[in-house]
Amino acid sequence: MTDTALAPPFGVFVRESAAELRKSLRLPQFALPTIVTPAVFYGLFAVAMNKAGPEAAAYSLAGFGVFAATGPALFGFGAGVAVERDTGLIELKRVSPLPAGAYVTAKLVSAAAMAAIALVLIYALALVGGVRLSASGWAALLAIHLLAVVPFALIGFAVGMRLNAKGAIAAANALYLGFSIVGGLWMPITMLPPWMQHVAWITPSFHLGQMGLWAIGMPSQGSLAAHLASLAAITAAAAWLAISGWRRSPA
């Protein structure tokens, strides 16, 4: 298909998304940690060192899949946006004929693609570890894990539009680890101090992890409706912070 076959502005969205994905893949300092780290952690702690068998590996899969989606979203939007804001690239794009939303859409597509690559590695390790799910179970789990990109991308975008590059990188790292630990992605929140268990309920990672457990028929805390409602509220708040940060930035 030629460029002329893609009617504007759709063609512009496609080209901008492709360019953003190529840029991300050409930055090993971004691509390797966000893609490889979740798979290494899952392979080491949930498969290689796990003595409880496939059931425990399946339980961990729900949380580590969310962990895999967190990195590309937080760093791609948080650190990436902050760097481009510091260099003036965002202002340049805003005064260019680029359609509204193409910049954000391209970054979201790139983050989702990077997360998908990380998920392929984790799912492959899960199969090696003996995890067996129905086709509908895999499909539901994949949908939830890819959905995780959205709230974390909005949080990252809000950070990137408010902090400089160094500050955004530090914040993205802190949020990456904080959401993973407090949200119970690496271990059940029942193993955390009581105050952290209460904090978990206001993190998107906790609700997404519990939804992942629900998708594969594992015991989870709270109802699916409660997790969906909480996740929707958190995502709406993150969207408001991201939009207000974008509007504050000079055009």
Backbone hydrogen bonds, N-H to C=O, Kabsch-Sander energy under -0.5 kcal/mol:
donor,donor_aa,acceptor,acceptor_aa,energy
5,A,2,T,-0.9
6,L,3,D,-1.2
7,A,5,A,-0.9
10,F,7,A,-1.2
11,G,7,A,-1.1
13,F,9,P,-2.0
14,V,10,F,-2.3
15,R,11,G,-2.5
16,E,12,V,-2.6
17,S,13,F,-2.3
18,A,14,V,-2.5
19,A,15,R,-2.4
20,E,16,E,-2.2
21,L,17,S,-2.3
22,R,18,A,-2.3
23,K,19,A,-2.1
24,S,20,E,-2.1
25,L,21,L,-2.3
26,R,22,R,-1.4
27,L,24,S,-1.3
30,F,27,L,-1.9
31,A,27,L,-3.1
32,L,28,P,-1.7
34,T,30,F,-1.5
35,I,31,A,-1.9
36,V,32,L,-2.9
37,T,32,L,-0.7
37,T,33,P,-1.2
39,A,35,I,-0.7
40,V,36,V,-2.6
41,F,37,T,-2.7
42,Y,38,P,-2.5
43,G,39,A,-3.0
44,L,40,V,-2.4
45,F,41,F,-2.7
46,A,41,F,-0.5
46,A,42,Y,-2.0
47,V,42,Y,-0.9
48,A,43,G,-3.3
49,M,44,L,-2.2
56,A,53,G,-0.6
57,A,53,G,-1.6
58,A,54,P,-2.5
59,Y,55,E,-2.1
60,S,56,A,-2.5
61,L,57,A,-1.6
62,A,58,A,-1.1
62,A,59,Y,-0.6
63,G,59,Y,-0.8
64,F,60,S,-2.8
65,G,61,L,-1.9
66,V,62,A,-0.9
67,F,63,G,-2.1
68,A,64,F,-2.0
69,A,65,G,-1.2
70,T,66,V,-1.5
71,G,67,F,-1.2
73,A,69,A,-1.1
74,L,70,T,-2.8
75,F,71,G,-2.8
76,G,71,G,-0.5
76,G,72,P,-1.7
77,F,73,A,-1.8
78,G,73,A,-0.5
78,G,74,L,-2.2
79,A,74,L,-0.6
80,G,75,F,-2.4
81,V,77,F,-1.2
82,A,78,G,-1.8
83,V,79,A,-2.4
84,E,80,G,-2.1
85,R,81,V,-2.2
86,D,82,A,-2.4
87,T,83,V,-1.8
88,G,85,R,-0.7
89,L,84,E,-1.7
90,I,84,E,-1.2
92,L,88,G,-1.8
93,K,89,L,-2.3
94,R,90,I,-2.2
95,V,91,E,-1.4
96,S,92,L,-0.5
96,S,93,K,-0.6
102,A,99,P,-1.9
105,T,101,G,-2.7
106,A,102,A,-2.4
107,K,103,Y,-1.7
108,L,104,V,-2.3
109,V,105,T,-2.7
110,S,106,A,-2.3
111,A,107,K,-2.5
112,A,108,L,-2.5
113,A,109,V,-2.3
114,M,110,S,-2.5
115,A,111,A,-2.4
116,A,112,A,-2.3
117,I,113,A,-1.9
118,A,114,M,-2.1
119,L,115,A,-2.4
120,V,116,A,-2.0
121,L,117,I,-1.6
122,I,118,A,-2.0
123,Y,119,L,-3.2
124,A,120,V,-2.1
125,L,121,L,-2.0
126,A,122,I,-2.3
127,L,123,Y,-2.0
128,V,124,A,-1.9
129,G,125,L,-2.2
130,G,127,L,-1.4
131,V,126,A,-2.8
138,W,134,S,-2.5
139,A,135,A,-2.3
140,A,136,S,-2.6
141,L,137,G,-2.3
142,L,138,W,-2.7
143,A,139,A,-2.3
144,I,140,A,-2.1
145,H,141,L,-2.5
146,L,142,L,-2.5
147,L,143,A,-2.1
148,A,144,I,-1.3
149,V,146,L,-1.4
150,V,147,L,-1.4
152,F,148,A,-1.3
153,A,149,V,-2.4
154,L,150,V,-2.2
155,I,151,P,-2.1
156,G,152,F,-2.7
157,F,153,A,-2.6
158,A,154,L,-2.2
159,V,155,I,-2.0
160,G,156,G,-3.0
161,M,157,F,-1.8
162,R,159,V,-1.6
163,L,159,V,-2.0
168,A,164,N,-2.9
169,I,165,A,-2.3
170,A,166,K,-2.1
171,A,167,G,-2.5
172,A,168,A,-2.8
173,N,169,I,-2.2
174,A,170,A,-2.2
175,L,171,A,-2.7
176,Y,172,A,-2.5
177,L,173,N,-2.2
178,G,174,A,-2.8
179,F,175,L,-2.9
180,S,176,Y,-1.1
181,I,177,L,-2.6
182,V,178,G,-2.5
183,G,178,G,-0.5
183,G,179,F,-1.4
184,G,181,I,-1.3
185,L,180,S,-2.2
186,W,180,S,-0.9
191,M,188,P,-2.0
192,L,189,I,-1.9
196,M,193,P,-0.7
197,Q,193,P,-1.7
198,H,194,P,-1.5
199,V,195,W,-1.8
200,A,196,M,-1.9
201,W,197,Q,-0.6
201,W,198,H,-0.9
202,I,199,V,-2.2
203,T,200,A,-1.8
207,H,203,T,-1.2
208,L,204,P,-2.4
209,G,205,S,-2.5
210,Q,206,F,-2.4
211,M,207,H,-2.0
212,G,208,L,-2.1
213,L,209,G,-1.9
214,W,210,Q,-2.2
215,A,211,M,-2.1
216,I,212,G,-1.2
217,G,214,W,-1.4
218,M,213,L,-2.9
227,H,223,S,-2.0
228,L,224,L,-2.6
229,A,225,A,-2.5
230,S,226,A,-2.4
231,L,227,H,-2.7
232,A,228,L,-2.3
233,A,229,A,-2.1
234,I,230,S,-2.5
235,T,231,L,-2.6
236,A,232,A,-2.2
237,A,233,A,-2.2
238,A,234,I,-2.4
239,A,235,T,-2.5
240,W,236,A,-2.1
241,L,237,A,-2.0
242,A,238,A,-2.4
243,I,239,A,-2.8
244,S,240,W,-2.4
245,G,241,L,-1.8
246,W,242,A,-2.1
247,R,243,I,-2.4
248,R,244,S,-1.5
249,S,245,G,-1.0
